[in-house]
Amino acid sequence: FPGGMHACRVAFAWPLVDNEHVHVQATSVPVYGGATATATSKLTIIFKGQQHCTDERVYHAETDDLPAAFVDGTKMGGLGRRQYAASGLLVTEKVPGRHVEISAVYIGTTVAVRQVGRYLTFAIRTPAHVAEAYDHDESLGQALQLCWRGCPGTERLDQEAGGAGDGGGGGDGRTAGVFTARTARAACEERLSVDDPYFETCVFDLLTTGDLSFAQAAAFASQDAVELAPPLAVVSSREQRGGGPGALRPSAPVVAALALVAVVLMG
């Protein structure tokens, strides 16, 4: 998000990206009964039809169902016999059932979807002028998109509290008191450097959920943010505080990587 990292508790269906070219909607559920923290269980990605480039394609993923194709069964999008080529869409399965990448060459956009544990992660690289191509009227739904506008203040969790008050547990290994601040930091240090923008997110997630898969999700989110960023464009949130969408040049890329508890990095 502009200015840093947000821990976001939005539940049910919320738009992550919503512009003239791409719509991404995430469905989030509480990580266990009674929890305020939520995690992504479903993702729907719509690449809108573009004249001379591609017709509309829809990709849908949910827990334990990460397909290697669009919902119509195709892996490529485009027009006529020139599907994909240099201007279309392509779904690439990186790790069967665990990691899919979608390239939309005609708008310079790449999307990565992963399943880690029981939940999904999402990352996107897209030019700023593509991300900004939406109706800015605050009364319309396009103004709510989380990956561009940030988490609404009413839906943010206090990362400084380290999950206090959320430490109850449930099934699937999420048990109260599994991690202390010390053991959570140690687990995160095995996967991330302490100056990584996702390190504190990792610690927060472990203290909040007690689920070690959230640490791996933070590591993958960091990896995706780096791999999707162009050279010299990977900037830690600590170095970019005070920036915002208005500070980006029209051609500058936007990279957002969503970890399990709806935490987004923009650089």
C-alpha positions in Angstrom: 0.0 0.0 0.0 1.1 3.6 -0.4 3.3 4.3 2.6 3.9 0.8 3.9 2.3 -2.5 4.9 -1.3 -3.1 6.1 -2.7 -6.1 7.9 -6.3 -6.2 6.7 -9.2 -8.2 8.1 -11.7 -7.8 5.3 -14.0 -10.7 5.1 -16.1 -12.2 2.3 -15.7 -10.8 -1.2 -13.6 -7.7 -1.9 -12.0 -6.3 -5.1 -8.2 -6.4 -5.1 -7.9 -4.8 -8.5 -10.6 -3.2 -10.6 -9.8 -1.2 -13.7 -10.7 -1.1 -17.4 -8.4 -4.1 -18.1 -8.4 -6.4 -15.1 -10.8 -7.2 -12.2 -9.6 -9.4 -9.3 -11.9 -10.4 -6.5 -10.8 -12.2 -3.4 -13.0 -14.0 -0.9 -11.6 -14.1 2.6 -12.7 -16.1 5.6 -11.7 -16.0 9.3 -8.5 -18.1 9.9 -10.4 -19.8 12.7 -13.7 -19.5 14.5 -14.1 -16.1 16.1 -10.8 -14.7 14.7 -10.7 -11.1 13.4 -7.8 -12.0 11.0 -8.9 -13.3 7.6 -7.2 -15.2 4.8 -7.9 -15.7 1.2 -9.8 -18.8 0.2 -11.0 -17.9 -3.3 -9.7 -15.7 -6.2 -11.5 -14.7 -9.4 -9.4 -12.9 -12.0 -11.2 -11.4 -15.1 -9.1 -10.2 -18.0 -11.5 -7.9 -19.8 -11.9 -8.1 -23.6 -9.7 -5.6 -25.5 -10.2 -4.8 -29.1 -7.5 -6.1 -31.4 -5.8 -7.9 -28.4 -8.0 -10.5 -26.7 -11.5 -11.6 -25.8 -12.5 -11.9 -22.1 -10.9 -14.7 -20.1 -11.8 -15.7 -16.5 -9.5 -17.5 -14.1 -10.9 -18.9 -10.8 -9.0 -20.6 -8.0 -10.0 -21.7 -4.5 -8.5 -23.8 -1.8 -7.3 -27.2 -3.2 -8.3 -26.2 -6.7 -5.6 -24.2 -8.4 -6.2 -24.9 -12.1 -3.7 -24.5 -14.9 -6.3 -23.0 -17.3 -9.0 -20.4 -17.5 -12.6 -21.5 -16.6 -13.3 -22.3 -20.2 -10.5 -24.8 -20.3 -8.2 -22.8 -22.4 -4.6 -21.8 -21.4 -4.2 -19.0 -23.9 -6.2 -15.9 -24.9 -6.0 -13.8 -28.0 -7.8 -13.1 -31.2 -8.1 -15.5 -34.1 -5.1 -17.7 -34.9 -2.7 -15.3 -33.1 -3.7 -16.5 -29.6 -1.1 -15.4 -27.1 1.7 -14.7 -29.6 3.1 -11.2 -28.5 -0.2 -9.7 -27.5 -2.4 -12.2 -25.7 -2.8 -14.2 -22.5 -1.0 -17.2 -21.2 -1.5 -19.4 -18.1 1.6 -21.2 -17.0 1.6 -23.9 -14.2 4.8 -23.4 -12.2 4.1 -26.1 -9.6 1.1 -28.3 -10.1 -1.8 -27.4 -7.8 0.4 -24.9 -5.9 1.7 -22.1 -8.2 0.2 -20.6 -11.4 1.4 -17.5 -13.3 -0.7 -15.6 -15.9 0.9 -13.2 -18.4 -1.1 -10.5 -20.1 1.5 -9.2 -22.5 -0.8 -6.7 -24.2 -1.1 -4.7 -20.9 2.4 -5.5 -19.5 0.8 -7.4 -16.6 1.9 -10.6 -14.8 -0.2 -12.3 -12.0 1.0 -15.0 -9.7 -1.4 -17.2 -7.6 -0.2 -19.7 -5.0 -1.7 -22.0 -2.5 0.2 -22.2 0.8 -1.4 -24.3 3.5 -5.1 -23.9 3.3 -5.1 -20.4 1.8 -4.2 -18.5 -1.4 -1.7 -15.8 -2.1 -1.8 -13.3 -4.9 0.8 -11.0 -6.6 0.5 -8.7 -9.5 2.9 -6.5 -11.6 1.2 -4.0 -13.8 2.0 -0.6 -15.2 0.7 2.4 -13.1 -1.3 3.7 -16.1 -3.1 0.4 -16.2 -3.8 0.4 -12.5 -5.0 4.0 -12.7 -7.5 3.3 -15.5 -10.6 3.2 -13.4 -13.5 5.6 -12.4 -12.3 7.6 -9.4 -15.8 8.4 -8.2 -15.7 7.3 -4.5 -19.4 6.2 -4.7 -18.5 3.5 -7.2 -17.1 0.1 -6.4 -13.8 0.7 -8.3 -12.7 3.0 -5.6 -12.6 0.1 -3.1 -9.8 -1.9 -4.7 -7.4 -3.1 -2.0 -4.2 -3.5 -4.0 -4.3 0.1 -5.3 -6.2 2.1 -2.7 -5.1 0.3 0.4 -7.0 -1.3 3.2 -9.9 0.8 4.6 -9.0 2.2 8.1 -11.9 0.4 9.7 -10.6 -3.0 8.4 -7.0 -2.7 9.5 -5.4 -4.8 12.2 -2.8 -3.4 14.6 0.4 -5.2 13.7 2.1 -3.6 16.6 -0.2 -5.5 18.9 1.3 -8.7 17.6 -2.0 -10.5 17.4 -2.9 -9.8 21.0 -6.6 -10.5 21.6 -6.6 -12.8 18.6 -4.7 -15.6 20.2 -7.5 -18.1 20.5 -7.1 -21.2 18.5 -8.9 -23.7 16.4 -8.3 -26.8 14.3 -5.7 -27.3 11.7 -2.8 -26.6 14.1 -4.0 -23.1 15.0 -3.7 -23.3 18.8 -3.5 -20.5 21.4 0.1 -19.8 22.5 1.9 -21.9 19.9 4.2 -19.0 19.2 5.8 -16.4 21.5 7.3 -13.2 20.1 10.7 -14.9 20.4 9.8 -18.2 18.7 7.8 -16.4 16.0 10.7 -14.2 15.1 13.0 -17.2 15.1 10.7 -19.1 12.7 10.5 -16.1 10.4 14.3 -15.6 10.4 14.6 -19.1 8.9 12.7 -17.8 5.9 13.3 -14.1 5.6 15.9 -11.5 6.5 14.9 -9.2 9.4 15.0 -6.2 7.1 12.6 -7.7 4.6 9.4 -5.8 4.2 7.5 -9.0 4.9 9.3 -10.0 8.1 7.1 -8.2 10.6 4.1 -9.5 8.6 5.4 -13.0 9.1 5.8 -12.5 12.9 2.3 -10.9 13.2 0.7 -13.8 11.2 2.3 -16.5 13.4 1.3 -14.7 16.6 -2.2 -14.3 15.3 -2.8 -17.7 13.9 -0.2 -20.2 15.3 -0.1 -21.7 11.8 3.5 -22.1 10.4 2.2 -22.1 6.8 1.6 -18.3 7.2 5.4 -17.9 7.6 5.9 -19.6 4.3 3.2 -17.5 2.7 5.1 -14.3 3.8 8.3 -15.7 2.3 6.5 -16.5 -1.0 5.0 -13.0 -1.1 8.4 -11.5 -0.7 9.8 -13.8 -3.4 7.0 -12.8 -5.8 7.4 -9.1 -5.1 11.1 -9.4 -6.0 10.6 -11.7 -9.1 7.8 -9.6 -10.5 9.7 -6.3 -10.0 11.9 -4.9 -12.7 15.6 -4.3 -11.9 16.3 -1.5 -9.4 12.5 -1.2 -8.7 12.4 -3.4 -5.6 12.1 -0.9 -2.7 11.4 -1.9 0.9 8.4 -0.3 2.5 10.7 1.4 5.0 12.4 3.2 2.2 9.2 4.4 0.4 7.2 5.8 3.3 5.3 8.9 2.3 5.0 7.8 -1.4 1.7 7.2 -3.1 0.1 6.4 -6.4 0.3 10.0 -7.5 4.1 9.9 -7.2 4.4 7.1 -9.8 5.3 8.0 -13.3 2.7 6.8 -15.9 5.1 4.1 -17.1 6.3 3.0 -13.7 5.3 -0.5 -12.7 3.2 -1.3 -9.7 4.0 -4.6 -7.8 1.6 -5.9 -5.2 2.0 -9.2 -3.4 -0.7 -10.4 -1.1 0.1 -12.7 1.8 -2.4 -14.8 3.6 -3.7 -12.2 6.0 -4.3 -9.7 3.3 -1.0 -7.8 3.5 0.1 -5.9 0.4 3.4 -4.4 -0.7 3.5 -1.8 -3.4 6.7 -0.5 -4.9 
